[in-house]
């Protein structure tokens, strides 16, 4: 007997005339996630039904519950639109959950109004039948031992007792493509995850300072890309060596402005990569007020260096919320590996927290910015590990 999983989506259903595009993208993402499992996906009214080998059920659930756009999913028993078949399936499901059950309730949902029984009638009829078959059970509407749900569709009925949460949001790729600045810390992977949740397909850019930072720091971002890829598109990882730029900044720029100018150079390099790769925005892990480079003034001065849109999904989150989300998506333990990122090499004792744009531009005027950008960009390499499509 094949495993059957009913997949639900939420926000997509509100998209009006564009709804079909969102459903098609979600379907493509689902097919990609379960590729190789011999699963088939059928589009139902407001649902998808995934059917595959029984031994693949755990794999299918694990893959599907990471897909953005999916609100929830349930392993289901499918029956004909026949009350007696539905009763038989209800008994079989309840029996499999015994012993240990004391209370239950029935939750019916009738999309197909041609079915001869209303939702309240289905609740009553099934509940009465289960009480007759299992006299030790009691009905409890609040916090029962289990709830048996029944969905009456247009061609079949579906029964289930589990409702597994999905991430919600929009299907990856429906909103376009953007570049994530991936430092290797806690914040930027969460920013990338949240961007994917809003339907963006992402690529990643990591700045490194080899030989002053370890190659193991690079290994962190490879692992972070691999982990984020589980939730959406496979993520190309671009690497740029920023060491020559840092050497120049350390010798020619006032200490308090080095970080802000480095960040402006990074944003310029990101913009160049975006234009080359036809991406429309840069994503950062900036969080308002967290460090000196993330005050309103610093963010404004940094943003001025680029003509492209800069997205900051974490702007209003506090650190505890970010860490909680990092743990939930399994990036936290990777991010806290003790390897320095490139910015730590230039952090002064007293960085400017309210930099003035005129002062920053004056400091930059003494630099060969075009040459620095070209030299750094020429070091770019793209990793082609197994997480890259």
MITIKE-266598 format. One record per residue: x, y, z of N, C-alpha, C, CB in turn. Coordinates in steps of 0.001 Angstrom, whole numbers, plus 500000, padded with zeros to 6 digits. Glycine has a CB too. Layout:
BEGIN
XYZXYZXYZXYZ
...
//
This chain:
BEGIN
500845498805500000500000500000500000500883501249500000499043500003501230
500566502192499139501345503416499043501045504373500190501078504098497722
502044505181500518501843506281501462501177507442500722503201506732502108
500239508090501389499563509250500811499649510413501792498078508922500468
500044511562501272500238512744502114499468513904501510501750513098502257
498592514486502309497806515627501874498554516903502241496389515608502511
498774517764501254499562518983501436498650520199501304500725519054500403
498754521113502278497920522316502273498785523561502119497083522402503565
498252524541501455498918525838501361497953526918501818499413526116499912
498491528074502219497641529112502797497618530396502001498084529408504178
498695531179502112498750532505501487498533532447499979500084533163501780
498985531390499357498843531233497906497375531299497490499462529902497446
496504530784498336495079530733497999494457532119497899494331529915499030
495168533152498362494637534517498343495126535313497142495017535239499616
495815534670496200496499535401495141495630535736493930497668534617494691
494365535429493962493457535824492891493854535284491533493377537306492824
493936536179490541494217535756489169495611535170489011494053536920488228
496529535510489930497899534980489852498070533654490590498872535992490413
497009533171491172497109531979492011497723530797491264495735531597492534
497348530618490004497866529492489235499376529494489125497270529494487865
499976530683488973501433530770488876502092530305490168501865532205488551
501511530703491298502063530308492592501908528802492805501373531084493733
500750528264492432500543526826492581501497526035491697499100526460492250
501723526498490490502634525796489588504065525817490119502586526420488192
504488526970490687505845527037491241505973526131492454506207528485491621
504936526115493296504960525217494447505033523765493992503721525437495330
504283523422492960504310522059492429505706521704491920503275521901491299
506339522621491202507709522366490713508664522148491876508205523541489839
508542522966492922509433522832494075509206521510494803509229524001495040
507943521098494896507647519820495536508228518662494739506138519641495698
508069518696493433508610517626492587510127517544492726508224517853491112
510773518697492784512220518713492947512625518113494290512753520141492824
511873518440495342512223517974496687512080516467496844511361518668497713
511122515868496138510886514420496299511415513618495119509395514145496472
512234514251494285512788513562493115513539512298493538513729514503492327
513357511243492769514038509990493052513280509053493976515356510277493638
512134509500494486511375508673495433510229507923494772510832509532496551
510044508123493455508921507525492715507569508021493208508972506012492825
507568509216493798506313509795494278505599510514493139506572510769495451
504274510488493180503452511223492236502661512286492983502508510274491465
502505513446492348501811514558492992500593514925492158502753515787493169
499437514962492815498189515295492154497658516607492714497153514164492326
497214517474491839496654518749492265495158518580492529496906519851491198
494732518881493749493326518805494123492780520218494292493139517978495426
491544520333494723490945521634494971491530522224496253489402521523495068
492460523165496111493078523797497269494057522929498023492037524237498192
494459521825497439495361520874498083496253520222497032494564519800498865
497287519524497515498043518592496686498046517253497407499509519104496415
498018516174496640498142514835497200499429514219496680496909513951496838
500309513860497610501571513211497266501438511729497591502781513857498035
501706510890496606501577509445496792502873508765496383500384508882495977
503416507948497285504674507271496993504777505970497766505858508175497324
505881505234497590506066503955498282505966504135499797507427503334497912
505346503176500457505135503260501907506442503444502664504426502011502407
507496502760502188508779502857502899509437504227502743509729501782502399
508893505071501859509440506412501646508652507487502401509453506735500158
507676507095503197506802508085503827507582509078504695505748507383504672
508475508580505551509239509465506435510081510445505615510145508639507380
510689509942504537511482510801503654510604511882503018512170509959502558
509445511491502516508554512449501864508104513537502834507337511732501283
507751513144504043507322514127505049508454515089505372506844513420506334
509652514540505565510802515387505894511087516391504786512042514528506148
511010515965503548511269516865502428510177517915502276511400516074501143
508938517499502395507814518406502159507681519459503249506527517620502055
507998519109504488507776520061505567508809521197505583507796519335506892
509775521147504667510731522248504534510376523192503393512125521698504321
509368522872502612509109523635501381508265524867501673508404522753500335
508806526020501318508069527260501524506827527291500645508961528475501233
505745527757501235504447527755500567503525526714501174504614527498499073
504102525666501772503302524626502421503020525037503865504031523247502373
501740525069504226501341525433505585501329524221506496499967526094505579
500826523098505988500794521875506784500613520668505873499663521933507836
500864519496506424500689518258505669500299517141506621501978517890504894
499649516127506072499165515019506894499251513708506124497718515274507353
499792512659506737499631511321506159498140510963506231500523510245506921
497559510491505134496120510288505084495760508889504608495482511319504182
494543508513504962493882507349504376492828507881503423493249506407505478
492855507406502189491895507867501189490797506829501009492597508152499842
489551507297500940488430506396500695487539506986499605487618506150501998
486613506162499144485577506656498238484628507569499020484795505470497577
483785508285498292482809509167498939481603508341499385482366510315497976
481873507506500340480864506572500839480977506525502359481042505141500212
479877506784503047479939506893504503480406505601505153478582507280505055
480001504458504635480411503192505240481917502968505090479640502028504607
482463503317503939483930503214503765484654504165504707484331503519502301
484108505353504874484718506326505785484693505801507212483991507684505702
483580505176507619483492504600508960484535503500509155482084504042509211
484668502637508157485641501544508251487059502089508410485559500642507006
487390503121507631488722503728507730488921504386509089488928504761506613
487887505012509609487979505655510921488260504633512014486687506416511235
487615503494511930487852502427512909489290501936512809486867501252512693
489760501725511595491125501226511395492163502209511947491384500970509899
491979503504511709492923504515512208492903504556513728492587505907511636
491711504535514309491585504596515769492186503360516417490114504739516179
491944502214515825492472500957516363493994500962516390491971499771515538
494602501563515357496066501614515284496662502504516375496505502118513912
495855503436516882496349504356517914496132503822519325495670505705517775
495320502781519458495084502180520764496259501277521141493759501381520766
496478500969522423495788501501523594496358502854524002495884500518524760
495875503393525083496375504671525576495458505836525279497711504943524994
494519505650524359493585506723524040492364506648524948493161506652522563
491980507790525470490789507827526324489714508747525758491166508278527732
490154509799525088489196510781524580489505511104523127489222512066525434
488479511538522384488679511870520980487619512881520541488624510595520098
487845513414519357486799514194518698486959514025517192486868515708519108
485890514291516455485896514222514997485855515644514453484690513378514460
486697515926513459486717517244512811486495517034511318488075518005513083
485292517269510865484962517071509453484973518401508711483588516391509306
485403518327507468485407519502506586484888519037505227486859520152506465
483771519637504779483129519180503548483283520249502466481625518858503793
484285520094501605484436521003500464483398520692499394485857520904499873
483094519412499250482144518954498244480727519000498822482498517517497764
479985520044498493478653520231499065477631519241498521478179521635498804
478008518451497517477100517425496992477100516169497854477484517064495563
478081516047498733478091514903499645476859515002500540479412514859500500
476111513916500728474780514005501347474749514343502832474085512733501156
475903514376503501475916514695504926476728515970505164476499513515505747
476248516821506033476956518045506376478112517721507323475994519075507017
478973518675507554480101518462508462479632518091509873480974519717508517
478666518814510472478194518400511805477596516997511812477161519387512317
476909516637510738476332515289510669477423514232510588475392515166509461
478472514508509818479599513568509731480255513414511100480641514049508684
480445514507511791481022514455513143480197513534514049481097515878513757
478884513718514012478004512941514896477978511465514517476587513504514859
477849511188513197477755509801512744479039509014513010477429509764511263
480188509629512715481459508938512963481729508793514448482611509685512299
481438509834515200481648509769516646480813508676517283481321511105517287
479560508580516895478681507544517425479193506153517056477252507738516904
479664506013515839480178504712515391481413504310516190480513504752513889
482339505239516412483551504908517169483222504592518624484559506063517098
482259505285519206481865504994520586481262503590520696480856506047521091
480570503179519636479989501829519625481076500757519507478985501688518465
482066501015518660483138500036518440484122500034519610483883500338517122
484375501191520179485358501320521268484655501933522481486593502202520826
483949501143523259483145501685524364483971502363525454482332500584524980
485274502128525485486111502783526494486455504223526159487374502012526677
486162504645524952486477506015524538485375506985524952486688506079523021
485770508239525105484820509304525385485082510468524430484922509766526867
484031511180524119484169512378523292484577513551524174482845512693522536
485581514300523736485987515522524433486354516569523386487190515254525410
485681517689523408485901518711522388487177519515522641484708519648522329
487568519674523899488768520431524241489874519485524685488468521462525343
491013519565524021492205518779524355491922517275524475492797519285525654
491373516684523419491181515222523428492523514513523249490190514787522307
492529513218523517493747512422523306494155512436521838493535510970523780
493147512413520956493447512589519540492221513126518817493911511261518907
492491513785517705491413514292516851491503513576515509491504515854516668
490405513039515077490345512393513774489702513367512790489549511046513841
490474513796511802489984514761510826489516514042509572491073515791510481
488467514574508984487911514017507750487696515156506767486572513248508019
488291515044505601488078516038504548487314515376503408489438516634504041
486169515945503072485340515422501985485647516226500730483811515493502340
486403515622499810486763516288498570485759516011497468488139515859498129
486143516343496251485228516180495125485260514774494530485557517186494054
486353514056494793486464512703494243486748511651495313487555512663493195
487247512096496471487618511161497536487403511821498888489091510700497384
487454510980499921487509511475501298488884511131501862486359510856502182
489373511993502754490687511783503367490540511851504881491722512839502863
491118510854505558491081510805507017492508510841507547490334509533507519
492702511549508656494051511652509228493967512082510684494919512649508422
495033511779511415495096512149512835496305513029513147495137510894513701
497165513257512155498341514105512357498275515321511449499637513315512095
498706516447511978498810517675511202500206518245511424497698518709511605
501072518103510441502486518479510569502690519863509955503416517424509878
503255520762510726503414522141510269504470522256509178503781523043511438
504188523076508180505180523473507190505633524888507481504615523365505757
506550525433506699507092526765506990506196527909506523508440526908506351
505188527629505682504356528709505154505114529554504150503846529586506284
504684530799503975505357531702503047504956531461501610506844531565503180
505881531798500709505659531701499264506671530740498649505759533096498594
506328530106497538507268529164496918508551529864496459506604528462495726
509679529252496764510962529786496315510983529902494790512123528891496805
511503531021494297511661531379492885510502532224492355511794530123492049
509374532276493081508231533027492570508475534528492650506968532662493342
509353534977493553509609536407493736510889536893493064509674536721495196
511600536003492361512829536405491699514063535875492411512897537906491608
515208536516492154516492536042492669517231537177493349517349535447491540
517959536842494421518713537854495164519988537232495711517860538453496315
520921538096496114522236537666496585522338537855498090523358538444495868
522619536776498802522790536813500249524256537020500603522261535522500891
524546538056501403525887538236501941526008537314503156526167539749502323
526740536248502998526808535178503995528137535254504730526633533785503332
528104535729505969529342535948506720529856534676507379529127537012507774
528943533776507729529316532606508516528870532734509956530810532388508460
528334533907510341527812534110511686526390533591511819527861535579512051
525747533960512913524405533470513214523347534175512373524098533655514694
523539535468512121522461536282511560522188536044510078522777537714511763
523229536053509258523001536044507807522305534784507296524310536200507096
522567533576507841521792532419507359520297532560507646522314531137508002
519963533137508801518551533351509132517941534369508174518394533828510601
518698535400507831518213536381506850517944535709505509519235537527506675
518834534812505108518630534092503845517404533205503886519847533255503514
517187532538505018516019531662505175514733532479505078516077530907506529
514709533631505734513521534478505704513265535045504311513661535611506707
514339535346503584514181535825502203513589534729501322515540536296501628
514064533496501496513499532378500739512030532170501097514297531091501004
511689532430502347510295532277502773509367533226502026510174532515504271
509902534326501545509094535263500769509236535013499272509488536698501097
509719533826498905509710533413497514510947533745496715508574534007496859
512024534184497374513255534507496656514146533277496519514013535630497373
514659533067495334515751532120495138517047532879495410515735531492493682
517970532284496138519157533038496525520443532373496045519197533203498030
521438533227495839522825532819495733523542533464496907523464533230494347
524724532977497248525441533481498420526800534034498010525612532370499476
527202535094498698528524535690498514529205535763499869528428537106497856
530397535178499943531171535198501181532510535879500923531382533758501731
532842536839501786534147537511501724535069536855502743534014539056501998
536261536481502287537212535852503197538535536601503173537425534373502827
539372536322504187540662537010504322541805536016504404540666537909505561
541727534958503600542818534001503580544102534711503116542476532792502653
545233534511503776545552533485504780545337533924506233546975533060504610
544754535147506427544586535628507802543411534966508511544397537131507806
542480534428507758541419533603508347541571532177507819539990534179508012
541102531237508616541292529820508300540393529364507153541022528968509534
540862528354506417540017527727505412538804527057506063540824526702504604
538920526774507375537787526184508064536618527166508148538198525732509460
536914528475508137535842529472508099535072529357506794536412530900508264
535790529059505720535137528841504428534274527587504478536184528728503298
534754526570505195533970525354505341532640525606506033534755524325506106
532621526570506963531363526923507621530326527385506612531594528011508664
530712528285505723529719528839504796529284527793503766530288530080504081
530183526876503429529779525767502554528679524955503232530996524857502210
528885524642504514527881523869505246526585524657505430528430523450506607
526710525969505632525507526793505765524715526817504456525882528227506185
525408526915503337524724526872502044524020525538501849525716527117500900
524696524487502232524103523159502077522837523035502937525128522060502460
522895523574504155521729523496505038520578524361504505522110523938506468
520868525567504065519823526434503529519223525858502250520379527829503262
520036525132501490519541524541500249518429523529500492520677523878499504
518369522972501696517313522022502020515938522669501994517566521408503378
515901523984502144514626524698502231514200525333500911514714525763503289
515033525283499909514650525942498665515545525525497523514690527447498827
516030526528496802516896526234495669518280525819496144516995527445494743
518984525094495297520400524831495575521157526136495382520977523694494644
522049526452496314522580527811496424524014527884495916522514528294497874
524257528523494769525631528782494345526350529653495380525653529464492956
527576529305495698528361530051496678529539530721495986528853529122497816
529569532047496030530648532829495449531579533290496570530089534045494647
532874533220496334533888533594497327534766534695496760534750532367497740
534989535740497548535870536835497145536877537083498258535059538130496829
538154537147497889539221537437498852539322538949499047540587536849498371
539080539381500280539053540810500596540344541280501273537863541119501492
541326540374501396542569540701502111543301541920501532543498539503502087
543511542021500203544208543203499675543487544510500004544364543079498170
542167544483499981541398545680500341541638546041501799539890545462500087
541623545059502667541822545326504093543201545911504381541631544049504895
544205545433503670545556545963503870545620547438503520546569545183503032
544977547802502424544969549208502017544198550053503018544362549362500617
543032549581503455542229550345504411542978550540505726540891549641504667
543706549525506159544418549619507434545534550657507394544991548267507810
546099550844506215547219551788506111546785553193505691548237551264505125
545602553318505057545253554607504460543953555237504956545165554444503005
543216554558505816541908555062506263541917555190507786540746554116505794
541345556278508346541237556411509806540567555189510418540451557679510174
541057554760511565540608553501512167539099553444512346541280553300513506
538504554571512779537075554535513088536184554394511847536692555784513837
536771554608510645535983554515509414536272553254508601536239555725508559
537191552431509069537608551280508255536462550294508016538771550558508930
535731549985509061534654548997508907533569549510507971534044548648510273
533165550765508122532082551289507292532507551350505825531655552686507781
533776551700505569534254551750504183534405550331503626535606552514504096
534853549404504458534922548008504011533538547507503616535520547109505116
532536547836504418531178547395504116530669548029502825530238547732505275
531032549279502575530630549926501325531294549254500130530981551420501354
532541548839500299533224548122499220532572546764498983534719547944499548
532209546092500060531519544810499922530189544977499179531278544184501307
529467546036499505528180546285498848528379546573497362527446547461499525
529438547285497033529734547547495609530067546250494874530909548547495472
530865545392495525531201544106494904529959543241494747532259543363495737
529087543270495744527838542510495659526971543022494519527066542588496984
526923544334494346526133544896493253526681544445491901526119546429493334
528002544431491776528623543998490523528256542542490217530160544160490596
528292541700491252527940540294491068526457540143490738528289539486492326
525621540920491397524182540875491116523899541205489655523425541850492031
524529542235489156524275542638487772524767541572486797524954543985487470
525908540976487117526437539934486248525541538691486251527852539561486681
524975538369487423524162537160487570522663537436487416524426536525488924
522338538695487086520934539097486863520063538876488097520347538323485684
520589539308489237519825539316490481519415540749490798520649538702491652
518314540904491499517727542232491643517902542866493015516290542158491337
518490542152493958518626542712495304519741541993496045517295542602496090
520230542670497099521195542084498023520496541880499365522469542992498175
520794540764500018520217540460501329521341540476502362519477539073501322
521108541171503468522111541194504528521489540753505850522726542604504665
522346540411506799521894540030508139521879541199509095522770538942508694
521815542427508573521806543606509435520636543582510403521756544872508597
520926543993511630519917544056512681520079545415513370520063542853513712
519051546218513356519173547610513791519719547734515212517825548296513705
520860548438515313521429548753516607522267547667517237520365549095517516
522457546535516566523165545419517182524657545715517347522973544158516349
525279546311516329526692546699516391526840548082515772527605545657515656
528059548618515829528292549987515370527937550196513914529722550359515585
528137549176513082527868549315511655526386549160511326528673548298510878
525540549009512356524123548787512116523232549839512775523739547424512606
523796551006513044522961552131513440522281552693512197523800553228514165
521260553514512384520584554109511228521564554855510338519477555055511685
522460555623510980523417556402510202524362555492509425524213557330511117
524852554426510066525771553511509385525075552786508239526346552493510376
523858552345508466523113551652507417522857552569506226521786551123507966
522544553825506510522278554773505431523536555030504606521741556092506000
524664555181505285525922555434504581526320554198503760527051555809505590
526130553017504324526439551788503591525549551649502365526278550565504500
524264551859502533523307551682501445523568552633500288521899551878501957
524124553787500579524366554788499537525374554305498507524853556084500158
526156553288498854527184552795497933526605551946496812528215551992498691
525332551576496896524730550692495892523462551303495322524423549316496498
523219551033494056521975551465493428520918550366493446522237551906492000
521314549180493892520367548068493970519657548046495329521093546729493729
518505547408495362517745547239496582518517546369497568516375546629496280
518555546794498845519165546008499912518066545573500860520270546816500664
517904544261501026516881543708501905517512543326503237516193542484501253
516809543672504336517302543376505686516199542683506483517770544679506411
516011541381506289514895540672506931514939540678508457514870539258506457
516125540881509055516258540779510514516136542118511226517580540156510860
515830543165510518515966544515511049515274544698512399515413545505510062
514089544140512574513340544369513804513403543236514806511933544629513474
514247542233514566514330541088515484515407541322516534514621539786514708
515181540800517753516262540854518736517094539577518637515698541036520177
518229539583519337519176538486519168518588537151519584520430538755519960
517771537160520627517179535893521075516265535298520012516397536101522373
515513536156519336514638535675518266515454535093517115513740536811517755
516553535766516785517402535290515695518019533933516054518513536323515383
518521533815517277519119532548517713518072531440517730519755532700519109
516875531754518186515803530760518213515503530248516801514530531359518845
515465531179515837515195530775514462516366529987513884514904532002513595
517589530388514213518771529668513734518767528230514243520060530385514180
518364528042515477518265526678516017517190525887515284517960526710517529
516066526550514987514944525860514349515304525371512951513732526781514277
516165526103512244516519525712510873517878525008510814516533526944509962
518435524707511989519676523917512104520889524596511487519487522574511453
520952525920511603522173526623511191522992527100512389521818527814510306
522416527105513570523078527692514740524391526982515067522148527641515950
524358525661515141525565524924515528526674525082514496525242523443515719
526309525277513246527326525538512215527899526935512415526724525394510781
527035527908512668527457529304512761528379529575513944526250530191512859
528246528817515018529054529119516213530392528388516222528279528760517467
530716527688515149532066527127515076533077528263515210532281526343513738
534131528087515992534998529209516382536033529616515332535711528861517643
535549530075514193536470530552513161536124531992512842536404529665511878
537127532864512771536913534291512564536411534581511154538199535059512827
535586535657511037535262536145509695536179537313509368533762536570509591
536091537801508137537058538787507665536947540128508386536884538999506186
535757540493508849535573541818509451536304541959510777534100542095509656
536559540850511484537202540944512789538612541512512698537241539583513444
539213541468511524540590541947511366540685543462511389541175541427510074
539578544159511155539628545617511068538861546323512175539095546058509747
538323545564513129537495546200514156538359547043515086536717545140514964
538128548380515138538900549242516032538284549276517423538990550659515462
538970549914518364538407550024519705537162550893519716539440550586520666
537162551952518901536045552893518896535568553151517471536449554214519571
534820552213516878534318552435515522533273553548515507533722551138514949
533167554236514381532175555298514243530775554693514251532412556110512945
529930555188515140528552554694515203527599555599514439528097554571516652
528015556846514202527187557784513444528051558444512362526550558863514389
528535557653511412529429558208510399528716559224509507530012557090509546
529472560223509106528951561238508187529355560850506767529484562671508553
528404560919505860528665560518504484529790561329503869527411560661503650
529829562630504158530884563476503584532263563015504049530664564954503970
532375562671505343533662562219505876534067560882505260533595562096507408
533105560013505064533390558715504459533836558891503014532157557799504529
533137559738502273533513559971500877534879560621500772532474560839500183
535195561498501703536520562136501691537612561091501923536603563251502772
537370560178502869538355559121503133538482558203501923537960558303504386
537366557937501232537413557077500050538098557762498874536007556657499652
538070559106498847538642559830497705540145559626497578538344561311497827
540791559264498687542222559010498644542571557592498227542819559293499975
541548556788497941541771555391497558541563555198496065540838554461498342
542219554207495536541951553795494156540811552773494203543249553190493460
539596553281494378538459552386494568538260551457493385537201553185494805
538349552003492175538131551172490980539150550036490933538225552030489689
540381550359491262541425549331491249541214548295492330542788549962491415
540828548747493531540577547816494626539423546868494305540279548583495909
538363547445493725537202546625493377537563545591492307536047547515492885
538303546016491321538685545098490242539586543990490768539393545859489110
540555544368491611541478543368492159540735542336492998542562544047493004
539814542818493831539049541897494676538126541017493837538231542677495714
537440541632492864536466540871492067537139539796491226535675541811491160
538370540066490842539111539085490046539453537825490833540381539709489516
539355537887492175539620536691492988538387535797493114540102537099494380
537276536228492546536017535505492744536106534086492207534862536245492069
535601533171492994535447531784492567534080531298493019536585530878493142
533563530327492326532258529777492662532401528311492990531257529980491514
531908527946494158531993526561494581530968525718493818531772526446496103
531340524548493428530457523654492681530277522335493413531007523405491276
530031522454494731529795521251495520528421520686495191529913521551497031
528051519640495916526802518956495585525554519741495952526763517634496267
525730520887496655524556521695496966524274522716495879524738522397498296
525032522691494807524849523653493717524235522953492519526194524316493328
523184523577491978522502522966490826523281523191489549521088523527490673
//
